[in-house]
Amino acid sequence: MPTTQDRKGIALLLLCAVQFMVVLDIAIVNVALPTIKTALDFKETDLQWVINAYTLTFGGLLMLGGRSADLLGRRRMFLAGLVLFSGASLVCGLATSEGMLIAARAVQGIGAAVISPAALSILMTTFSEGAERNKALGIWGAIAGTGGAAGVLLGGVLTDQLNWSWIFYINVPVGALVIALGPRFLRESRIEASGRRAFDLLGAVLVTGGLSLLVYALVQTVDHSWSAPRTIAMFIAAAVLLGGFIATEQRAAAPLMPLRLFRNRSLAGANVVGLMLGASIFSMFFLLTLYMQQVLGYSPLRTGVGYLLVASVIIVSAAASQALVTKIGVRTVLATGMALTTAGLVYFSQISVGGSYGADLAPGFILAGVGLGFSFVPVTIASLVGVEMNDAGVASGVINTSQQIGGALGTAILSTVAFTRVSDYLSSHAPAPDVLLRADVDGFSIAFLVGAGLAALGLLASLTMVPRGVAPEQVPDEATEPVAA
């Protein structure tokens, strides 16, 4: 019979395998898009929705997924989400039309929105706060940090060696294995409450509608400018819905997201940092993929292999960061990570048309890789410090939402900056054989500097909003103070 520690180890392995799959699916599609476009005869303007359909439902439903796990059972919702995600992955691989693929990607996002907060809250309730949880979150953070890079690598390998359908089929056996083993090794838990478990239906409708509309408004800025009337209208509508959600939560008897959580300085600060971290990093991988393929002429496979360095560095640095958090505190490690991430993005701003992997990419990958490893772990730890077990799911949903909304925001901003700069460059320079390449590099360089600015805002937030603490066990007294104005 497995010991308690063995069971915890297997549980962590299962949770991390699924989280890796969820994060992977955000990035794995990127390098396969040209192949998918040809295979399913996609319209150029519709191709982005292979990514955006997933992002939209994932980001919009995370909060609802986290609270549902708290109320209905974290293991139950985790497994239900996994069934939905795995089934949708199979349909994605079997898709024969663009509509079928986009619809299945949206269902995948719904499954991911249930899985991700449920998995993190199971981890929180399985491992004791302090060194044990920090070690588990170190592994979790390494998985989250490497998922984007590994997605590009695996997407390139599967697309080149098999076909695009396998970027989705690969989820099915992983999902089936965890569904089979989950009931045995994952502990069930839920909110301890007497009587009927109330559900904040109005709050759920408002926050889901508001977040979904916000994500949609962000991702469609590639086709419609930020100043377009429809874009402004969607941002206003999203703000109204989210404002209504906050007003509702102040009066609700059983709120979907108890606003008292944000009196926890550590949680509030971590979510601001998580927003900036997602904004800078999602866009970094997106732009670097374009640079390697469009400027340096890398194949999808070679692009994927190029990310092995940053993935390896993230794994090593995440393992180190969980030990450092316990010794020197969350804020110090998080600030160091955000500073290194900022430095990595600044380094990428010097890319050139005739660049090389060793000169233009590798040093930045090392800086950003250490930065990510030192950021993902402490920001997750900080978001859960002092959180009661009954609120584990919603707290997990909030930090996941911050990172996903940040990712959509950053990609929208940096894409607009890059492509606008490219257009301006082309209109102001005479035609030449390499003018398009020079325009791309000019646009990407400016966008990387903007990304560095977003990461620098995350550094500032980590220094001013995340409370000081030697170890997480010592943080709650300070962490539960009201957030300073």
C-alpha positions as CSV (number, residue, x, y, z in Angstrom):
1,M,0.0,0.0,0.0
2,P,1.4,3.5,-0.9
3,T,2.3,5.7,2.1
4,T,0.8,9.1,2.7
5,Q,3.8,10.7,1.2
6,D,3.7,8.4,-1.8
7,R,0.0,9.3,-2.3
8,K,0.8,13.0,-2.1
9,G,3.6,12.5,-4.7
10,I,1.4,10.7,-7.1
11,A,-1.4,13.3,-6.6
12,L,1.1,16.1,-7.4
13,L,2.3,14.2,-10.5
14,L,-1.3,13.8,-11.7
15,L,-2.2,17.5,-11.1
16,C,1.0,18.8,-12.7
17,A,0.5,16.5,-15.8
18,V,-3.0,18.0,-16.3
19,Q,-1.8,21.6,-15.7
20,F,1.0,21.1,-18.2
21,M,-1.6,19.9,-20.7
22,V,-3.8,22.9,-20.1
23,V,-1.0,25.5,-20.4
24,L,0.5,23.6,-23.3
25,D,-2.8,24.0,-25.3
26,I,-2.4,27.7,-25.2
27,A,0.8,27.6,-27.1
28,I,0.9,24.3,-29.0
29,V,-1.4,25.5,-31.7
30,N,0.7,28.5,-32.8
31,V,3.2,26.7,-35.0
32,A,0.5,24.5,-36.6
33,L,-1.7,27.4,-37.7
34,P,-0.4,27.5,-41.3
35,T,-0.9,23.8,-41.7
36,I,-4.4,23.9,-40.2
37,K,-5.3,26.8,-42.5
38,T,-4.4,24.7,-45.6
39,A,-6.0,21.5,-44.3
40,L,-9.3,23.0,-43.3
41,D,-9.4,25.8,-45.9
42,F,-9.6,28.5,-43.2
43,K,-10.3,32.1,-44.1
44,E,-7.3,34.3,-43.2
45,T,-9.5,36.4,-40.9
46,D,-10.9,33.4,-39.1
47,L,-7.6,31.6,-38.3
48,Q,-6.9,33.6,-35.1
49,W,-10.1,32.1,-33.6
50,V,-8.4,28.7,-33.3
51,I,-6.5,30.4,-30.5
52,N,-9.0,33.0,-29.4
53,A,-11.9,30.6,-28.9
54,Y,-9.9,28.7,-26.3
55,T,-8.6,31.9,-24.6
56,L,-12.1,33.5,-24.5
57,T,-13.8,30.6,-22.7
58,F,-10.8,29.8,-20.5
59,G,-10.3,33.4,-19.3
60,G,-14.0,34.1,-19.0
61,L,-15.0,31.1,-16.9
62,L,-12.1,30.7,-14.5
63,M,-13.7,32.5,-11.7
64,L,-16.9,30.5,-12.0
65,G,-14.8,27.3,-12.3
66,G,-13.0,28.0,-9.1
67,R,-16.1,28.7,-7.0
68,S,-17.9,25.7,-8.4
69,A,-15.0,23.5,-7.3
70,D,-15.3,25.0,-3.7
71,L,-19.0,24.3,-3.6
72,L,-19.5,21.1,-5.5
73,G,-16.2,19.3,-4.7
74,R,-12.8,20.0,-6.0
75,R,-11.9,16.5,-7.2
76,R,-15.4,16.0,-8.7
77,M,-15.1,19.2,-10.7
78,F,-11.5,18.5,-11.7
79,L,-12.4,15.2,-13.1
80,A,-15.6,16.5,-14.8
81,G,-13.5,19.3,-16.4
82,L,-10.9,16.8,-17.5
83,V,-13.6,14.6,-19.2
84,L,-14.8,17.7,-21.1
85,F,-11.3,18.8,-22.0
86,S,-10.2,15.4,-23.2
87,G,-13.4,14.8,-25.2
88,A,-13.1,18.2,-26.9
89,S,-9.5,17.5,-27.7
90,L,-10.5,14.4,-29.6
91,V,-13.1,16.4,-31.5
92,C,-10.5,19.0,-32.4
93,G,-8.3,16.4,-33.9
94,L,-11.2,14.9,-35.9
95,A,-12.4,18.3,-37.1
96,T,-13.2,18.5,-40.8
97,S,-14.2,22.2,-41.0
98,E,-13.2,25.5,-39.4
99,G,-16.5,25.8,-37.5
100,M,-16.1,22.4,-36.0
101,L,-12.6,23.1,-34.8
102,I,-13.4,26.5,-33.4
103,A,-16.4,25.2,-31.5
104,A,-14.4,22.3,-30.1
105,R,-11.6,24.7,-29.0
106,A,-14.2,26.8,-27.1
107,V,-15.4,23.6,-25.3
108,Q,-11.7,22.8,-24.5
109,G,-11.4,26.3,-22.9
110,I,-14.5,25.6,-20.7
111,G,-12.9,22.3,-19.5
112,A,-9.6,24.1,-18.8
113,A,-11.4,26.8,-16.8
114,V,-12.8,24.1,-14.5
115,I,-9.6,22.1,-14.3
116,S,-7.0,24.8,-13.6
117,P,-8.5,26.4,-10.4
118,A,-9.7,23.0,-9.1
119,A,-6.2,21.5,-9.6
120,L,-4.5,24.3,-7.7
121,S,-7.0,24.2,-4.9
122,I,-6.5,20.4,-4.6
123,L,-2.8,21.0,-4.3
124,M,-3.4,23.7,-1.6
125,T,-5.6,21.4,0.5
126,T,-3.3,18.4,0.0
127,F,0.0,20.1,1.1
128,S,0.5,21.9,4.4
129,E,1.3,25.7,4.2
130,G,5.0,26.3,4.4
131,A,8.0,24.3,3.1
132,E,5.9,21.3,2.0
133,R,3.5,23.5,-0.1
134,N,6.3,25.6,-1.4
135,K,8.0,22.6,-2.8
136,A,4.8,21.4,-4.4
137,L,4.2,24.8,-5.9
138,G,7.8,25.0,-7.1
139,I,7.1,21.9,-9.2
140,W,3.7,23.4,-10.2
141,G,5.4,26.7,-11.2
142,A,8.0,25.0,-13.3
143,I,5.2,23.2,-15.2
144,A,3.3,26.4,-15.7
145,G,6.4,28.3,-16.8
146,T,7.6,25.7,-19.3
147,G,4.2,24.9,-20.7
148,G,4.3,27.8,-23.2
149,A,7.8,27.0,-24.5
150,A,7.2,23.2,-24.5
151,G,3.9,23.8,-26.4
152,V,5.8,25.5,-29.3
153,L,8.4,22.7,-29.3
154,L,5.9,19.9,-29.2
155,G,3.7,21.6,-31.7
156,G,6.6,21.8,-34.2
157,V,7.6,18.2,-33.7
158,L,4.0,16.7,-34.0
159,T,3.1,18.9,-37.0
160,D,6.3,18.1,-38.8
161,Q,6.6,14.4,-38.0
162,L,2.9,13.4,-37.9
163,N,0.1,15.9,-38.7
164,W,-1.6,18.8,-37.0
165,S,-4.4,16.6,-35.5
166,W,-1.8,15.1,-33.1
167,I,-1.4,18.4,-31.2
168,F,-4.9,17.6,-29.9
169,Y,-4.9,13.8,-29.9
170,I,-1.9,13.9,-27.4
171,N,-4.3,15.2,-24.7
172,V,-6.6,12.2,-24.8
173,P,-4.3,9.4,-23.3
174,V,-3.1,11.8,-20.7
175,G,-6.6,12.8,-19.7
176,A,-7.7,9.1,-19.7
177,L,-4.9,8.1,-17.4
178,V,-5.6,10.9,-14.8
179,I,-9.4,10.2,-14.9
180,A,-8.6,6.5,-14.1
181,L,-6.2,7.3,-11.3
182,G,-7.7,10.5,-9.9
183,P,-10.4,8.9,-7.7
184,R,-7.8,6.8,-5.9
185,F,-5.1,9.4,-5.3
186,L,-6.8,12.8,-5.2
187,R,-8.5,13.9,-2.0
188,E,-12.1,15.2,-2.2
189,S,-12.8,18.5,-0.4
190,R,-15.3,21.3,-0.5
191,I,-16.6,24.2,1.5
192,E,-17.7,23.1,5.0
193,A,-21.1,24.6,5.5
194,S,-24.3,23.5,7.1
195,G,-27.6,23.4,5.2
196,R,-28.1,24.1,1.5
197,R,-25.0,25.3,-0.4
198,A,-26.0,28.6,-2.0
199,F,-24.8,29.6,-5.4
200,D,-24.4,33.2,-6.5
201,L,-26.1,32.9,-9.9
202,L,-26.3,36.6,-10.7
203,G,-22.6,37.1,-9.8
204,A,-21.7,34.1,-12.0
205,V,-23.6,35.6,-15.0
206,L,-22.1,39.1,-14.5
207,V,-18.4,38.0,-14.0
208,T,-18.5,35.4,-16.8
209,G,-20.1,37.9,-19.2
210,G,-17.8,40.7,-18.2
211,L,-14.6,38.7,-18.4
212,S,-15.6,37.0,-21.6
213,L,-16.5,40.3,-23.2
214,L,-13.2,41.9,-22.0
215,V,-11.1,39.0,-23.4
216,Y,-13.1,39.2,-26.7
217,A,-12.6,43.0,-26.9
218,L,-8.8,42.5,-26.4
219,V,-8.3,39.7,-28.9
220,Q,-10.3,41.4,-31.7
221,T,-8.1,44.5,-31.6
222,V,-5.9,42.7,-34.2
223,D,-8.7,43.3,-36.7
224,H,-10.4,46.4,-35.2
225,S,-8.4,49.3,-33.8
226,W,-8.4,50.3,-30.1
227,S,-10.2,53.5,-31.0
228,A,-12.9,51.8,-33.2
229,P,-16.5,52.5,-31.9
230,R,-17.2,48.7,-31.5
231,T,-14.0,48.2,-29.5
232,I,-14.8,51.1,-27.1
233,A,-18.4,49.9,-26.8
234,M,-17.2,46.4,-25.8
235,F,-14.8,47.8,-23.2
236,I,-17.5,50.0,-21.7
237,A,-20.0,47.0,-21.6
238,A,-17.3,44.8,-20.0
239,A,-16.7,47.5,-17.4
240,V,-20.4,47.8,-16.7
241,L,-20.8,44.1,-16.2
242,L,-17.7,43.8,-14.0
243,G,-18.8,46.9,-12.0
244,G,-22.2,45.2,-11.5
245,F,-20.5,42.1,-10.4
246,I,-18.5,43.9,-7.7
247,A,-21.7,45.7,-6.5
248,T,-23.5,42.3,-6.4
249,E,-20.8,40.7,-4.4
250,Q,-21.0,43.4,-1.7
251,R,-24.6,42.4,-1.0
252,A,-24.7,38.7,-1.9
253,A,-25.4,36.3,1.0
254,A,-23.0,33.7,-0.5
255,P,-20.8,35.7,-3.0
256,L,-19.1,34.0,-5.9
257,M,-15.9,36.0,-5.0
258,P,-15.9,37.2,-1.4
259,L,-14.4,40.8,-1.6
260,R,-12.9,40.3,1.8
261,L,-10.3,38.2,0.1
262,F,-8.7,41.4,-1.2
263,R,-8.1,42.6,2.3
264,N,-5.3,40.0,2.2
265,R,-2.4,42.1,1.0
266,S,-0.5,39.1,-0.3
267,L,-3.3,37.9,-2.5
268,A,-4.1,41.4,-3.8
269,G,-0.5,42.2,-4.6
270,A,0.1,38.8,-6.2
271,N,-2.8,39.2,-8.6
272,V,-1.5,42.6,-9.8
273,V,1.9,41.0,-10.4
274,G,0.3,38.0,-12.1
275,L,-1.6,40.4,-14.4
276,M,1.7,42.1,-15.5
277,L,3.5,38.8,-15.7
278,G,0.9,37.3,-18.0
279,A,0.9,40.5,-20.1
280,S,4.7,40.4,-20.7
281,I,5.3,36.7,-21.1
282,F,2.4,35.5,-23.3
283,S,3.3,38.2,-25.8
284,M,7.0,37.4,-25.6
285,F,6.6,33.9,-26.8
286,F,4.2,35.1,-29.5
287,L,6.6,37.7,-30.9
288,L,9.7,35.4,-30.6
289,T,7.9,32.7,-32.6
290,L,7.2,35.3,-35.4
291,Y,10.8,36.5,-35.3
292,M,12.3,33.1,-35.6
293,Q,10.0,31.9,-38.4
294,Q,9.4,35.1,-40.4
295,V,12.8,36.8,-40.0
296,L,15.3,34.1,-39.3
297,G,13.5,31.6,-41.5
298,Y,13.3,28.8,-38.9
299,S,11.0,25.8,-39.6
300,P,8.3,25.0,-37.0
301,L,10.5,22.1,-35.7
302,R,13.6,24.3,-35.4
303,T,11.6,27.0,-33.7
304,G,10.4,24.5,-31.2
305,V,13.9,23.2,-30.5
306,G,15.0,26.8,-30.0
307,Y,12.8,27.0,-27.0
308,L,14.4,24.1,-25.2
309,L,17.0,26.4,-23.6
310,V,14.4,28.6,-21.9
311,A,12.3,25.6,-20.9
312,S,15.3,24.0,-19.2
313,V,16.3,27.2,-17.4
314,I,12.7,27.7,-16.1
315,I,12.7,24.1,-14.6
316,V,16.0,24.6,-12.8
317,S,15.2,28.1,-11.6
318,A,11.7,27.2,-10.4
319,A,13.2,24.3,-8.3
320,A,15.6,26.8,-6.7
321,S,13.0,29.5,-6.2
322,Q,10.7,27.4,-3.9
323,A,13.6,26.8,-1.5
324,L,14.6,30.5,-1.6
325,V,11.0,31.6,-0.8
326,T,11.1,29.6,2.4
327,K,14.5,31.0,3.4
328,I,14.4,34.7,2.3
329,G,10.7,35.4,1.6
330,V,8.2,35.7,-1.2
331,R,8.7,39.3,-2.1
332,T,12.5,39.2,-2.5
333,V,12.3,36.2,-4.9
334,L,9.4,37.6,-6.8
335,A,11.0,41.0,-7.3
336,T,14.2,39.3,-8.5
337,G,12.2,37.2,-11.0
338,M,10.4,40.2,-12.3
339,A,13.6,42.2,-12.6
340,L,15.3,39.4,-14.6
341,T,12.2,39.0,-16.8
342,T,12.3,42.7,-17.6
343,A,16.0,42.4,-18.4
344,G,15.3,39.5,-20.8
345,L,12.7,41.5,-22.7
346,V,15.0,44.5,-22.9
347,Y,17.7,42.2,-24.4
348,F,15.2,40.9,-27.0
349,S,14.7,44.5,-28.2
350,Q,18.1,44.4,-29.9
351,I,17.2,41.6,-32.3
352,S,18.4,42.1,-35.9
353,V,17.6,41.0,-39.5
354,G,20.8,39.0,-39.7
355,G,20.6,37.7,-36.2
356,S,21.7,34.4,-34.8
357,Y,20.5,32.1,-32.0
358,G,23.6,32.6,-29.9
359,A,23.8,36.4,-30.1
360,D,20.1,37.5,-30.4
361,L,18.2,34.8,-28.5
362,A,20.2,32.6,-26.1
363,P,21.2,35.3,-23.6
364,G,17.6,36.7,-23.5
365,F,16.3,33.1,-23.0
366,I,18.5,32.6,-20.0
367,L,17.6,35.9,-18.4
368,A,13.9,35.5,-19.0
369,G,14.0,31.8,-18.1
370,V,15.5,32.5,-14.7
371,G,13.1,35.4,-14.3
372,L,10.0,33.2,-15.0
373,G,11.2,30.4,-12.7
374,F,11.7,33.0,-10.0
375,S,8.3,34.6,-10.7
376,F,5.7,31.9,-11.3
377,V,6.4,30.0,-8.0
378,P,6.4,33.0,-5.6
379,V,3.4,34.7,-7.3
380,T,1.4,31.5,-6.8
381,I,2.5,31.1,-3.2
382,A,1.8,34.8,-2.5
383,S,-1.7,34.4,-4.0
384,L,-2.6,31.6,-1.5
385,V,-0.9,32.8,1.7
386,G,-3.4,33.3,4.5
387,V,-6.3,32.0,2.3
388,E,-8.8,29.8,4.2
389,M,-9.4,26.3,2.8
390,N,-13.1,27.2,2.0
391,D,-11.8,29.8,-0.3
392,A,-9.1,27.8,-2.0
393,G,-10.9,27.3,-5.3
394,V,-11.9,31.0,-5.8
395,A,-8.4,32.2,-4.8
396,S,-7.0,29.8,-7.3
397,G,-9.5,31.0,-9.9
398,V,-8.6,34.6,-9.3
399,I,-4.8,34.2,-9.8
400,N,-5.4,32.1,-12.9
401,T,-7.8,34.7,-14.2
402,S,-5.3,37.5,-13.6
403,Q,-2.6,35.7,-15.6
404,Q,-5.0,34.8,-18.5
405,I,-6.5,38.3,-18.7
406,G,-2.9,39.7,-18.5
407,G,-1.9,37.4,-21.4
408,A,-4.8,38.5,-23.6
409,L,-4.1,42.2,-22.7
410,G,-0.4,41.9,-23.3
411,T,-0.8,40.1,-26.6
412,A,-3.3,42.6,-27.8
413,I,-1.2,45.6,-26.8
414,L,2.1,44.3,-28.2
415,S,0.5,43.0,-31.4
416,T,-1.0,46.4,-32.0
417,V,2.3,48.1,-31.3
418,A,4.3,45.8,-33.5
419,F,2.0,45.7,-36.5
420,T,1.4,49.4,-36.4
421,R,5.1,50.0,-36.3
422,V,5.6,47.6,-39.2
423,S,3.0,49.4,-41.3
424,D,4.5,52.8,-40.5
425,Y,8.0,51.5,-41.4
426,L,6.9,50.2,-44.8
427,S,5.1,53.4,-45.7
428,S,8.1,55.5,-44.8
429,H,10.8,53.5,-46.6
430,A,11.5,52.8,-50.2
431,P,10.9,49.2,-51.5
432,A,13.9,47.0,-51.1
433,P,14.5,43.2,-51.0
434,D,14.8,43.1,-47.2
435,V,12.5,46.0,-46.3
436,L,9.8,43.7,-44.9
437,L,12.3,41.9,-42.7
438,R,13.6,45.2,-41.4
439,A,10.1,46.4,-40.8
440,D,9.3,43.2,-38.8
441,V,12.4,43.6,-36.7
442,D,11.7,47.3,-36.0
443,G,8.1,46.5,-34.9
444,F,9.1,43.5,-32.8
445,S,11.9,45.5,-31.1
446,I,9.5,48.3,-30.0
447,A,7.0,45.7,-28.8
448,F,9.6,44.0,-26.7
449,L,10.4,47.3,-25.0
450,V,6.7,47.8,-24.3
451,G,6.6,44.3,-22.8
452,A,9.6,45.2,-20.7
453,G,7.7,48.1,-19.4
454,L,4.8,45.9,-18.4
455,A,7.2,43.5,-16.6
456,A,8.7,46.6,-14.9
457,L,5.2,47.5,-13.6
458,G,5.0,44.0,-12.2
459,L,8.4,44.5,-10.5
460,L,7.1,47.7,-8.9
461,A,3.9,46.0,-7.7
462,S,5.9,43.2,-6.2
463,L,8.0,45.7,-4.2
464,T,5.2,47.9,-3.0
465,M,2.1,45.6,-2.8
466,V,3.4,42.1,-1.8
467,P,4.1,42.1,2.0
468,R,7.6,41.3,3.4
469,G,8.0,37.9,5.0
470,V,10.9,35.6,5.8
471,A,8.7,32.5,5.1
472,P,5.0,32.0,4.2
473,E,4.2,30.8,7.7
474,Q,5.2,34.2,9.0
475,V,3.3,36.3,6.4
476,P,-0.4,36.0,7.3
477,D,-0.4,38.6,10.1
478,E,0.9,41.2,7.7
479,A,-0.7,39.7,4.7
480,T,-4.2,40.2,6.0
481,E,-3.8,43.9,6.6
482,P,-6.0,46.2,4.4
483,V,-4.4,47.1,1.1
484,A,-2.9,50.6,1.3
485,A,-4.6,53.2,-0.8
